[in-house]
C-alpha cells in the first residue's frame, strides 16, 4: 500500500469517527427529501443520490423521497405534441397534460429512482418502493385556486389552472408501515394526488414534501435544488434562519422568484411539526451526507 493510499484510509476513518455524534442524532429518525432540479435528469448524479439514500438507511435514518419532474414533463409534452399554456409562470394542466404528467411522474421518473435505490442497495437488500399520492389515500387533494389582478380594472380575477391541486389531507400510514418493516424500504413518492371524488391532480413537489414531512413529524426535510441555499441581500449564503426571518426575507423582497414558494413551504413544514428544513444544492455529490453528518452542514437551515 502506498503512503498516499494509506493516508486516504486514515482520513476516511477520521471522517467516520467525527460523524458519530451526528449519526446518533438521526438514528431511527425520519428525513424527508425533496429531490428535484436539473440534477435529477443526469444519470450519474441520480445514481450517486440513490447510493447516498441507501447509506442513510444503513446508518439508521429513515429517508422518504419526494421527486419533481417539470423538465421531463415538458419534454414528453413536446414529443406528444401537447401544447403547454402558462399563466404567471404556472402551467395550465388540462386533461391531456394531466395524462402525460401522471405517466411521467408516477411512471418513468418514480420507478427509475426506486430502481436506482434498489440497485445501489442490492448487497444489503435495501429496496426503493415507488408510490404516488393516489396509493392508499396517501394524498387527498383539491383544485388549486389562484387569482390575478386585471391590469386595466385592477380587480382580482379567478385563474383556472386545470388539474393542479394542493394537499388537503395526508395519510402517512402506508409510509409508516414501510419505514417500520423489517425489510429496509425507502419510499419514493410522486407528487400526484386524488380528490375525494376521484379526480387526479398534479401537485407541486415542494408542497407535497412539506405536507408529508409535517404528517410524519420528520426530524428534517431536505430540499435539494439547483442553488446552494438562501442568499442574503449581498448574495451571501445564509447558514441558519428562523421562520420569522424567512418571512421577513419575502416581505423585504430579498427572496424572489422560485425561492418564495420554497421558503413558504419550509415555514409551513416547520409549523406543522418538522424540526428543521434545509434548502441545499442537490447538484453537489453527497450534499445530504454533508448536511446531516458534518459540523457545518450544507445550504440554509430553517427552524423555529
N, C-alpha and C positions, 0 to 999 in steps of 0.2 A: 504494500500500500504506500502510495506517495505521501509526502508531507502535506501536500495540498488537499488530497482526498481525506487524510486523517483529520486535518483541521476542520474540513467541512462537516465531518461526522460529529466532532465535538461541538461545533456551532449549532448543529441540529438538536443535539441533546440539551444544550443550554436553552435553546428556544422552547423546547417542550417543557423543561423544568420551570421556566418563567411563566408558562401558560397555565400551570396547575391551579393557581388561585381562581383564575377566570373560568377554567373548565368546571371547577366545583360550583361556581356561582350559577352556571347554566345547566347543571346536572338535572335531568328529568324535567326541564322547563321547556315550554313551547315557544318557538321562534317562527313567526310568520314572515315569509319572504316574498315581496312583490318583485317578480323577475320580468324585466321588460327592456325597452330601449333597443338600439340598433345592435348591441352585442348579442342579443338573443338570436339573431339571424345568422351568426357566424358559428359554423360547426365546431371549430376547435375551442372557441370561448365557451360554447354551450357544454362541451364535454368537461371542461375544467369546472364549470359551475356544478354540473352533476356530481363530479368527484368530490367537490367541497361539501355538497349537501350530504353525500354518503358519509364523509368524515365527521360532520356534525352529528349524524345519527349514531355513529360508532363511539363518539365521545360522550354520549348520554343526552344529547339535545334532541328535542322533538321538532324537526323542521316541517313546516307546511308551506308549500309553494303555490303562489297565485301568479299566473302569467298574463301578459297582454298579447298583442298581435296586430296592432294597427297597420304597420307597413306590409305585413304578409296579406292582410285582408285587402288592402289597396291593390297589391299585385294580382291577386286572384280575381278581383272585380274587373280589372283591366283585361285579363285573359278571357273572362266570361262575357266581356262586352257590356257590363253593367256600369252605367254612368253614375258617379257619385255627386251628390249635391251637398254643399256645406253652408251652414248658417252660423256666422260669428265663429268660424273655426270648428264647429261641431258637425260631424257627418249625419245627414238625414238617413235613417235606416228604414227604407221601405221593405216590403215583403221579400223582394228578390235579393236585396242587400243582406237582410237578416239571414236568409237561407245560406248565402255564401259565408257570412261571418260565423255562423254556428259550425259550418263544415270545417272552416279553417281553425277556429279556436278549439272547439271540442274534439275535432278530429286530428288533423295533421300536426298542429303545434303541441297540443296536450299529450298526445300519445308519443310523440318524438321525445319530449322532455322526460316523460315517465320511463321510456325505454332507455335513454341515456343513463338515467339514475340506476335502473336495474342492471345495465351492463357494467357500470362503474362499481356497483356493489355486489357483483356476482360471487366473488370469493367468500364474502361474509354473509351472503344471502340477504342483502338489503334490497328492497323492491320498491320501485316507483308505482304508484297507483293513480291512473288518470281519471279524473272526475269533472263534472260540471255542476253548476248550481242547480241543475234540474234533477240530479240524483238525490233520492231520499229526502226531498223537500229541503235541500241544503240552503238554497237562497230563494226566498219568496220576494218577488219584485213587483213594482208598479211603474207605470209610464212616467217618465221624467216630464215635469212641467217647466218650461222656460219662457221668459218674456224678453222683449227688446223694445227700446223706445223708437217710435216712428220719428225720423229726423225732421219731418215737416210739422207734425202736430205735437211732438214731444209726449205723446200718450203711450203708455205701456201696452204692448200687444202680445198676445199669446203666440208662441212659436211651436209648431208641431215637428218634432224630431223623429216621428215614426216609432219604431220598436227599440227605442233607447230607454233603459229602465234604471231604477235605483233600488237598492235593497230596502225592504220594509221589515223583514224578519230573517234571521239566520239561525238555523237549527244545527248545532255543532255535533249532534250525537254520532253521526257517521264518522266524522273526522276523529272524534274522541275514541271511538271503537277501534279505528285503525291504529291510533297512537298507543293505545293500551294493549294491543295484541302482542302475543308472544313473538310473532314474526315482526321483523323490522321493516315496517311500511313507511314510505314517505308520500303523503297525499299531494297530488298536483291538480290544482283546481282551475278550470277555465271560467272566465267571468261572464257566464250565461246564467240568467235567472228565469223563473217562470212565475206568472201571476196566479192568483187563486183560481182564475177562470181557465188557466192552461195556456195563456199566451207566452211566447218566448221573447225574452228581451236581452239585448246586448248591454252590458254594464261596464262602466269604466273600471279597469283592473285595480287602480289605486283605491277606488271606493270599495270594491269587493274585499281587498286585502284589509282595509281598515275595519270594515264591518265584521269580517271573520276573526280578525285579531281581537277585537273587542269581545265577541261572543266566546272566544276561547280563553279570555283573560291572559293573553300571551305576555311573556316576560319582555320580549322585544318584537317590534315589527321593523324589518329592514326593507327599505325602498331602493332597489337597485335601478339607477337611472344612467343617463349619458353625461352627467355633470358630477363634479367632485363633492357637491353638497350645497348648502345655502350660503350665499355670499352677502357681505355687508355692503354699505353704500360705496366703499372704496374697492370693491371687488375682492376682498379678502374672505377666506373661508371662516365661517362661524363654527366653532367646535361644539358648543353647547348653548342651548337656549331654553327658556320656559315657554309654555304655550301662550302666556301673555306677551312675551317678547315676539313670538311668531306672529301673533295677531297684529302687533304694532308694525312689524315689517310690511304687512299687507296694507295697513292704513296709511303708512308713510310713503307707499309706492316704491319701496326698496325691492320688495318681491314683486315680480311682474310675470306675465305670460303663464307658462305651464307650471311655474313654481307656486303660484297662488293655490290652485286646487290641491297640490301635493301638501302644502302646509295646512290647508283646511282639513284634509283627510288625516294628517298627523295629529292635529288638535283634537279632532273627533275621536280618534282611536285612543288617545291618552285619557280623554274624558270618559271613555267607555270602559276603562279598566286596564288598558295596556300600560305597563310600567314606563316604557320609553319607545320612541320611534327614531330611527336613524335613516337619513337620506344620504346615500353614498354612491360612488361611481362603480357601476356594475361592469364597466369595460376593463377594469384593472383586475388581473388574476388574483384570486384569494382575498378579495376585498372583505368578504364575510368573516373570514378567519381573523384578519387583522382587526376588524371591528370588535368581535366578540372575545378574542383571546389575547389581546395585547393592551398595554397600559394606555396608549394614546388613542387607540381606535382609528376609525376612518370616517370621513364625512361629518355630518351635523347631527347631534343627538338632541332630541326634543322631549322634554318631560315636564311634569308639573312644577 
